[in-house]
Amino acid sequence: MLKFLIATAVLMMFASMWEVVQFFLFVLSFVFFLKCSHDFFLCGLGYMMGMDYLSFALILLSIRVVGLMICSSQKIKKNEYFSGGFLLVNLFLLICLLLTFSVMNYLFFYISFESSLIPTLILILGWGYQPERVQAGLYMLFYTLFASLPLLICIFMLYNAGGSLIIGMSYKIMELNFESMLWYVSSMFASLVKLPMYLFHIWLPKAHVEAPVAGSMILAGVLLKLGGYGIIRILPLFSFVNKSFVWLWVSLGIVGGVLVSLMCLREVDIKSLIAYSSVAHMGMVLGGLMTSSWWGMTGSLVVMVGHGLCSSGLFCLANMVYERIGTRSMLIGKGLLSFMPSMGFWWFLLSIGNMGAPPTLNFAGEVQILCSLIGWSKITMIGLGMLLFLSASYTIYMYSISQHGLFYSLLFSCSPGKIREFLILLLHRLPLNILIVKISALTFMP
């Protein structure tokens, strides 16, 4: 793993050369993908770092999304709006993500987990759109920091009790009392807010709406997956205690997803709608993770990867429309098929991916989560049915409102699409269809 970290750090020396950074990030993702051929549970061990299938999938997603978000931010390079600093911030964020997904020590995991907040905050404050970006950045910072401090105390408690913080060798709590429940809730809370869990999701739409396209893509593509990754790593320490709380997290995830889906049906800001849809998808992921079953874990991982690519592509599309018509409102930006017919095809492909239609990764992951949740309790069929129906409803609503109707009368002409934009959308969509053929590459299957 150290060689990939060093390669990313070396790229920071070429921050003034935009094309070089783009090219080598995609080369890095290709070289990393070649490491998928191992048959070991852990590989690349050394310097307190290692990688299993879970880490492999999320590191590959991180490198790919960072490369795509730099390609999508050509306007910063064109306007020479601190383009060198922009590349430095993105590469520093990638290093934080690589460390988060590869370290084998809980304390180092916490440090890198929280370090990713700094470059994300700089992206929102430095390259955001509206004056409200300061408020959005502070919301994100204080929500996540407030929730993460109990996790740090819990890590010290585990070290005091077991003498080790190595992942897989740490002290496991096997008693059900008030103290163990307190440590369980405080340690899980950091990941649940980062996911984000319903009731603690207010920071996410604000951060998405005020962030630049790169900030939105990395938030939806990778940073939400930090919460799911944290749950998978921390849950084995509290597996005995977690059995008493599964009903709470599953019901909160499903009911919260249904309520957020209803909110999506009344949204008119297209970026806000895509951001709220992320909360609905992560509610299903939360339910699958908390069942602690094989189907739930692997299905949640597949949904996280599929959602990371699909949601990032939708934010990229929304930005392409915003750069042409100057608004994110679907009431004004209607009839896009009239003057951007080529983009309508990509809107359709990414929309059906967002609703989990086959053959996409989202569909494969949702089927696995459905199996795990229905196997845990058949009552969840009611909530899951409503969640999947509303997910399709707001996606069709977004597609039909934006593509059909009377187009913006003040817009006389615009570019229907550039080669660079189509290439970015293709690189978002292609893995969604190709990886479902070899789904074992993203799961724990040998």
C-alpha positions as CSV (number, residue, x, y, z in Angstrom):
1,M,0.0,0.0,0.0
2,L,2.9,2.3,0.7
3,K,3.8,2.5,-3.0
4,F,0.4,3.9,-3.9
5,L,0.6,6.5,-1.1
6,I,4.1,7.6,-2.3
7,A,2.8,7.8,-5.9
8,T,0.0,10.0,-4.8
9,A,2.3,12.2,-2.7
10,V,4.7,12.5,-5.7
11,L,1.8,13.7,-7.9
12,M,1.4,16.7,-5.5
13,M,4.7,18.0,-6.9
14,F,3.1,18.3,-10.3
15,A,0.1,20.3,-9.0
16,S,0.7,23.0,-11.7
17,M,0.4,20.4,-14.5
18,W,-3.3,19.6,-14.7
19,E,-3.1,17.0,-17.5
20,V,-0.3,15.1,-15.9
21,V,-2.2,14.7,-12.6
22,Q,-5.4,13.5,-14.5
23,F,-3.4,11.0,-16.6
24,F,-1.5,9.5,-13.7
25,L,-4.6,9.2,-11.5
26,F,-6.3,7.0,-14.1
27,V,-3.0,5.0,-14.5
28,L,-2.9,4.6,-10.7
29,S,-6.5,3.3,-10.7
30,F,-5.7,0.8,-13.5
31,V,-2.6,-0.5,-11.8
32,F,-4.5,-0.8,-8.5
33,F,-7.3,-2.7,-10.2
34,L,-4.7,-5.3,-11.3
35,K,-4.2,-6.2,-7.6
36,C,-7.7,-7.8,-7.6
37,S,-6.3,-11.2,-8.6
38,H,-5.2,-12.1,-5.0
39,D,-6.9,-15.0,-3.2
40,F,-6.0,-13.9,0.4
41,F,-8.1,-12.4,3.0
42,L,-5.4,-9.8,3.6
43,C,-2.6,-8.6,1.3
44,G,-0.2,-5.7,1.0
45,L,0.6,-5.9,4.7
46,G,3.4,-3.6,6.1
47,Y,3.9,-0.4,7.9
48,M,0.6,-0.9,9.9
49,M,-1.3,-1.0,6.6
50,G,-3.1,-3.8,4.7
51,M,-5.9,-4.5,2.4
52,D,-8.8,-6.9,2.1
53,Y,-11.7,-7.1,-0.4
54,L,-13.6,-4.3,1.4
55,S,-10.6,-2.0,1.4
56,F,-9.8,-2.9,-2.2
57,A,-13.2,-1.9,-3.5
58,L,-13.3,1.4,-1.6
59,I,-9.7,2.4,-2.4
60,L,-10.3,1.7,-6.1
61,L,-13.5,3.8,-5.9
62,S,-11.7,6.7,-4.2
63,I,-8.9,6.9,-6.9
64,R,-11.4,6.7,-9.7
65,V,-13.8,9.3,-8.3
66,V,-10.9,11.8,-7.6
67,G,-9.7,11.4,-11.1
68,L,-13.2,12.0,-12.5
69,M,-13.8,15.0,-10.3
70,I,-10.6,16.7,-11.5
71,C,-11.7,16.0,-15.1
72,S,-15.1,17.5,-14.3
73,S,-13.6,20.7,-12.8
74,Q,-12.1,22.1,-16.1
75,K,-13.8,25.4,-15.4
76,I,-11.5,26.1,-12.5
77,K,-8.5,25.5,-14.8
78,K,-10.0,27.6,-17.6
79,N,-10.7,30.5,-15.2
80,E,-7.3,30.0,-13.5
81,Y,-9.1,30.1,-10.1
82,F,-6.3,28.8,-7.9
83,S,-6.1,25.6,-10.0
84,G,-2.8,24.5,-8.4
85,G,-4.3,24.7,-4.9
86,F,-7.4,22.9,-6.1
87,L,-5.2,19.9,-7.3
88,L,-3.2,19.9,-4.0
89,V,-6.4,19.8,-1.9
90,N,-7.8,16.9,-4.0
91,L,-4.6,14.9,-3.8
92,F,-4.3,15.5,-0.1
93,L,-7.9,14.3,0.3
94,L,-7.0,11.2,-1.7
95,I,-4.1,10.4,0.6
96,C,-6.4,10.7,3.6
97,L,-8.9,8.3,2.0
98,L,-6.2,5.8,1.1
99,L,-4.9,5.9,4.7
100,T,-8.4,5.5,6.1
101,F,-9.2,2.4,4.0
102,S,-5.8,0.7,4.5
103,V,-4.6,1.3,8.1
104,M,-4.8,-1.7,10.5
105,N,-4.9,0.3,13.7
106,Y,-8.1,1.8,15.2
107,L,-6.3,5.0,16.4
108,F,-4.7,5.7,13.0
109,F,-8.1,4.9,11.4
110,Y,-9.7,7.6,13.6
111,I,-7.0,10.2,12.7
112,S,-7.2,9.6,8.9
113,F,-11.1,9.3,9.2
114,E,-11.2,12.8,10.6
115,S,-8.4,14.2,8.5
116,S,-10.6,13.9,5.4
117,L,-12.8,16.7,6.8
118,I,-10.1,19.3,6.4
119,P,-9.7,19.1,2.6
120,T,-13.4,18.7,2.1
121,L,-14.1,21.9,4.1
122,I,-11.4,23.8,2.1
123,L,-13.1,22.6,-1.1
124,I,-16.5,23.9,0.1
125,L,-15.2,27.2,1.5
126,G,-12.7,27.9,-1.3
127,W,-14.5,26.9,-4.5
128,G,-18.2,26.8,-3.4
129,Y,-20.9,28.8,-5.2
130,Q,-23.0,30.8,-2.7
131,P,-22.2,32.9,0.4
132,E,-24.1,30.2,2.4
133,R,-21.1,27.9,1.9
134,V,-19.6,29.1,5.2
135,Q,-22.7,27.9,7.1
136,A,-22.8,24.6,5.1
137,G,-19.1,24.0,5.9
138,L,-19.5,24.7,9.6
139,Y,-22.6,22.4,9.7
140,M,-20.5,19.6,8.2
141,L,-17.5,20.2,10.5
142,F,-19.4,20.4,13.8
143,Y,-21.9,17.6,13.1
144,T,-19.0,15.2,12.3
145,L,-16.6,16.4,15.0
146,F,-19.2,16.4,17.7
147,A,-20.2,12.8,16.8
148,S,-16.6,11.6,16.5
149,L,-15.2,12.7,19.9
150,P,-16.9,9.8,21.8
151,L,-15.3,7.4,19.3
152,L,-11.8,8.6,20.3
153,I,-12.6,8.1,24.0
154,C,-14.0,4.6,23.2
155,I,-10.8,3.7,21.3
156,F,-8.7,4.6,24.4
157,M,-11.0,2.5,26.5
158,L,-10.5,-0.5,24.2
159,Y,-6.8,-0.1,24.4
160,N,-6.9,0.1,28.2
161,A,-9.0,-3.0,28.4
162,G,-7.2,-5.2,25.8
163,G,-3.8,-3.7,25.2
164,S,-4.1,-3.7,21.4
165,L,-5.8,-1.5,18.8
166,I,-5.0,-3.7,15.7
167,I,-8.1,-4.4,13.7
168,G,-9.1,-8.0,14.2
169,M,-7.1,-8.4,17.4
170,S,-8.7,-5.7,19.7
171,Y,-10.7,-6.3,22.8
172,K,-14.3,-7.4,22.2
173,I,-17.1,-6.5,24.6
174,M,-19.1,-9.6,25.5
175,E,-21.3,-8.2,28.3
176,L,-24.7,-6.5,28.1
177,N,-24.9,-3.7,30.7
178,F,-25.3,0.0,30.8
179,E,-21.6,0.7,30.4
180,S,-21.2,-1.6,27.3
181,M,-24.3,0.0,25.7
182,L,-22.9,3.5,26.3
183,W,-19.6,2.5,24.6
184,Y,-21.4,0.9,21.8
185,V,-23.6,3.9,21.0
186,S,-20.8,6.4,21.4
187,S,-18.5,4.5,19.1
188,M,-21.1,3.8,16.4
189,F,-22.4,7.3,16.5
190,A,-19.4,8.7,14.5
191,S,-20.0,6.3,11.6
192,L,-23.8,6.8,11.7
193,V,-23.5,10.6,11.4
194,K,-21.0,10.2,8.6
195,L,-23.2,7.7,6.7
196,P,-25.5,9.8,7.3
197,M,-28.3,8.3,9.4
198,Y,-31.7,9.9,9.3
199,L,-32.2,12.6,11.9
200,F,-28.5,13.5,11.6
201,H,-28.5,14.1,7.9
202,I,-29.1,17.9,7.9
203,W,-25.5,18.7,7.1
204,L,-25.4,16.6,3.9
205,P,-27.9,18.5,1.6
206,K,-26.4,21.9,2.7
207,A,-22.9,20.7,2.0
208,H,-23.9,19.3,-1.4
209,V,-25.8,22.3,-2.6
210,E,-23.1,24.8,-1.6
211,A,-20.1,22.7,-2.7
212,P,-18.5,22.9,-6.2
213,V,-19.0,19.9,-8.5
214,A,-15.8,18.3,-7.2
215,G,-17.0,18.6,-3.6
216,S,-20.4,17.1,-4.4
217,M,-18.8,14.2,-6.4
218,I,-16.3,13.3,-3.6
219,L,-19.0,13.7,-0.9
220,A,-21.5,11.4,-2.6
221,G,-18.9,9.1,-4.2
222,V,-16.5,8.4,-1.3
223,L,-17.0,10.4,1.9
224,L,-20.5,8.8,2.6
225,K,-18.8,5.4,2.3
226,L,-16.5,6.3,5.3
227,G,-19.6,5.8,7.5
228,G,-20.3,2.3,6.2
229,Y,-16.7,1.3,6.3
230,G,-16.4,2.5,9.9
231,I,-19.5,0.5,10.9
232,I,-18.1,-2.7,9.3
233,R,-14.8,-2.2,11.2
234,I,-16.2,-1.3,14.5
235,L,-19.3,-3.6,14.6
236,P,-17.2,-6.8,15.4
237,L,-16.1,-5.3,18.7
238,F,-19.7,-4.9,19.8
239,S,-21.3,-7.9,18.0
240,F,-22.8,-9.2,21.3
241,V,-24.3,-5.8,22.3
242,N,-25.4,-5.0,18.7
243,K,-27.9,-7.9,18.8
244,S,-30.1,-5.9,21.2
245,F,-30.1,-2.8,18.9
246,V,-30.6,-4.2,15.4
247,W,-34.3,-3.4,15.4
248,L,-33.6,0.3,16.2
249,W,-31.1,0.8,13.4
250,V,-33.0,-1.2,10.8
251,S,-36.3,0.6,11.5
252,L,-34.6,4.0,11.6
253,G,-32.8,3.2,8.3
254,I,-36.0,2.0,6.5
255,V,-38.4,4.6,7.9
256,G,-35.9,7.4,7.5
257,G,-35.4,6.3,3.9
258,V,-39.1,6.4,3.2
259,L,-39.5,9.9,4.8
260,V,-36.5,11.3,2.9
261,S,-37.9,9.8,-0.4
262,L,-41.1,11.7,0.2
263,M,-39.1,14.9,0.7
264,C,-37.4,14.2,-2.7
265,L,-40.8,14.3,-4.4
266,R,-41.2,17.9,-3.4
267,E,-37.7,19.2,-4.2
268,V,-37.1,21.6,-7.0
269,D,-33.4,22.0,-6.6
270,I,-31.8,19.2,-8.6
271,K,-28.6,19.0,-6.5
272,S,-30.7,18.9,-3.3
273,L,-32.8,16.1,-4.8
274,I,-29.8,14.0,-5.6
275,A,-28.3,14.7,-2.1
276,Y,-31.5,13.6,-0.4
277,S,-31.6,10.4,-2.5
278,S,-28.2,9.6,-1.1
279,V,-29.7,9.6,2.4
280,A,-32.4,7.2,1.3
281,H,-29.9,4.8,-0.3
282,M,-27.7,4.9,2.8
283,G,-30.7,4.1,5.0
284,M,-31.0,0.8,3.1
285,V,-27.2,0.3,3.5
286,L,-27.5,0.9,7.3
287,G,-30.2,-1.8,7.6
288,G,-28.1,-4.3,5.6
289,L,-25.0,-3.7,7.7
290,M,-26.7,-3.9,11.1
291,T,-28.1,-7.4,10.4
292,S,-24.4,-8.6,10.4
293,S,-25.2,-11.3,7.9
294,W,-23.1,-12.2,4.9
295,W,-25.8,-11.1,2.5
296,G,-26.2,-7.8,4.3
297,M,-22.5,-6.9,4.4
298,T,-21.7,-7.8,0.8
299,G,-24.9,-6.2,-0.5
300,S,-24.2,-3.0,1.4
301,L,-20.7,-2.9,0.0
302,V,-22.0,-3.4,-3.6
303,V,-24.6,-0.7,-3.1
304,M,-22.0,1.7,-1.7
305,V,-19.7,1.2,-4.7
306,G,-22.6,1.4,-7.2
307,H,-24.1,4.5,-5.5
308,G,-20.7,6.2,-5.4
309,L,-20.4,5.9,-9.2
310,C,-24.0,6.6,-10.0
311,S,-24.5,9.6,-7.6
312,S,-21.2,11.1,-8.7
313,G,-22.3,10.9,-12.3
314,L,-25.6,12.6,-11.5
315,F,-23.9,15.5,-9.8
316,C,-21.6,15.8,-12.7
317,L,-24.6,15.9,-15.1
318,A,-26.3,18.5,-12.9
319,N,-23.2,20.7,-13.0
320,M,-23.0,20.4,-16.8
321,V,-26.6,21.8,-17.0
322,Y,-25.8,24.5,-14.4
323,E,-22.9,25.7,-16.4
324,R,-25.1,26.2,-19.4
325,I,-28.4,27.6,-18.0
326,G,-27.1,29.1,-14.7
327,T,-29.7,27.6,-12.4
328,R,-30.3,24.4,-10.6
329,S,-34.1,24.8,-10.4
330,M,-36.0,22.1,-12.3
331,L,-38.9,24.6,-12.7
332,I,-36.7,26.8,-14.9
333,G,-34.3,24.2,-16.4
334,K,-37.0,22.1,-18.1
335,G,-37.0,20.7,-21.6
336,L,-33.3,19.8,-21.7
337,L,-34.1,17.2,-24.5
338,S,-34.8,20.1,-26.8
339,F,-31.3,21.6,-26.9
340,M,-29.2,18.9,-25.2
341,P,-30.6,15.6,-26.8
342,S,-27.3,13.7,-26.4
343,M,-27.3,14.4,-22.7
344,G,-30.8,13.0,-22.4
345,F,-29.4,9.5,-23.0
346,W,-26.9,9.8,-20.1
347,W,-29.6,11.3,-17.9
348,F,-31.7,8.2,-18.6
349,L,-28.8,5.7,-18.0
350,L,-27.7,7.2,-14.7
351,S,-31.3,7.7,-13.5
352,I,-32.2,4.0,-14.0
353,G,-28.9,3.2,-12.2
354,N,-30.0,5.4,-9.3
355,M,-33.3,3.6,-9.0
356,G,-31.5,0.2,-9.0
357,A,-32.7,-1.2,-12.4
358,P,-30.9,-4.2,-13.8
359,P,-28.2,-4.7,-15.0
360,T,-26.4,-2.4,-12.6
361,L,-24.4,-2.8,-9.4
362,N,-27.2,-1.0,-7.5
363,F,-29.6,-3.8,-8.5
364,A,-27.3,-6.6,-7.4
365,G,-26.6,-4.9,-4.0
366,E,-30.2,-4.1,-3.3
367,V,-31.3,-7.7,-4.0
368,Q,-28.7,-8.9,-1.4
369,I,-29.9,-6.4,1.2
370,L,-33.5,-7.4,0.6
371,C,-32.6,-11.0,1.2
372,S,-30.8,-10.2,4.4
373,L,-33.5,-7.9,5.8
374,I,-36.4,-10.1,4.9
375,G,-34.6,-13.1,6.4
376,W,-34.1,-11.1,9.6
377,S,-37.8,-10.0,9.8
378,K,-40.6,-10.3,7.2
379,I,-42.2,-7.1,8.6
380,T,-39.5,-5.2,6.8
381,M,-41.1,-6.1,3.5
382,I,-43.6,-3.3,3.9
383,G,-41.0,-0.6,4.5
384,L,-38.7,-1.9,1.8
385,G,-41.5,-2.1,-0.7
386,M,-42.4,1.6,0.0
387,L,-38.7,2.6,-0.1
388,L,-38.1,1.0,-3.5
389,F,-41.3,2.3,-5.0
390,L,-40.6,5.9,-3.8
391,S,-37.0,5.6,-5.0
392,A,-38.2,4.8,-8.5
393,S,-40.9,7.6,-8.2
394,Y,-38.5,10.5,-7.4
395,T,-36.0,9.3,-10.0
396,I,-38.6,9.3,-12.7
397,Y,-39.9,12.7,-11.4
398,M,-36.4,14.1,-11.7
399,Y,-35.8,12.7,-15.2
400,S,-39.2,13.7,-16.6
401,I,-39.3,17.2,-15.1
402,S,-35.8,18.1,-16.3
403,Q,-36.0,16.5,-19.8
404,H,-39.5,17.3,-20.9
405,G,-41.6,20.5,-20.9
406,L,-41.1,23.9,-22.4
407,F,-37.4,24.8,-22.4
408,Y,-35.9,27.9,-20.9
409,S,-37.0,30.7,-23.2
410,L,-34.0,33.0,-22.5
411,L,-31.6,30.4,-23.6
412,F,-31.1,30.7,-27.4
413,S,-28.3,28.3,-27.9
414,C,-25.8,26.2,-25.9
415,S,-23.4,23.3,-26.5
416,P,-25.2,20.0,-26.5
417,G,-22.1,18.2,-25.1
418,K,-18.4,18.0,-25.4
419,I,-16.2,14.9,-25.9
420,R,-14.7,15.4,-22.4
421,E,-18.1,15.4,-20.8
422,F,-19.3,12.3,-22.6
423,L,-16.1,10.5,-21.7
424,I,-16.6,11.4,-18.0
425,L,-20.2,10.1,-18.1
426,L,-19.0,6.9,-19.8
427,L,-16.4,6.3,-17.2
428,H,-19.1,6.7,-14.5
429,R,-21.6,4.4,-16.2
430,L,-19.3,1.6,-17.6
431,P,-18.3,0.0,-14.3
432,L,-21.9,-0.1,-13.2
433,N,-22.7,-2.5,-16.0
434,I,-19.3,-4.3,-16.3
435,L,-18.7,-5.1,-12.6
436,I,-22.0,-6.9,-12.2
437,V,-20.6,-9.6,-14.5
438,K,-17.8,-10.3,-11.9
439,I,-19.6,-9.3,-8.7
440,S,-17.2,-11.5,-6.7
441,A,-14.5,-8.8,-7.3
442,L,-16.4,-6.5,-4.9
443,T,-17.5,-9.0,-2.3
444,F,-15.8,-11.4,0.2
445,M,-16.3,-14.4,-2.1
446,P,-13.1,-16.3,-2.9
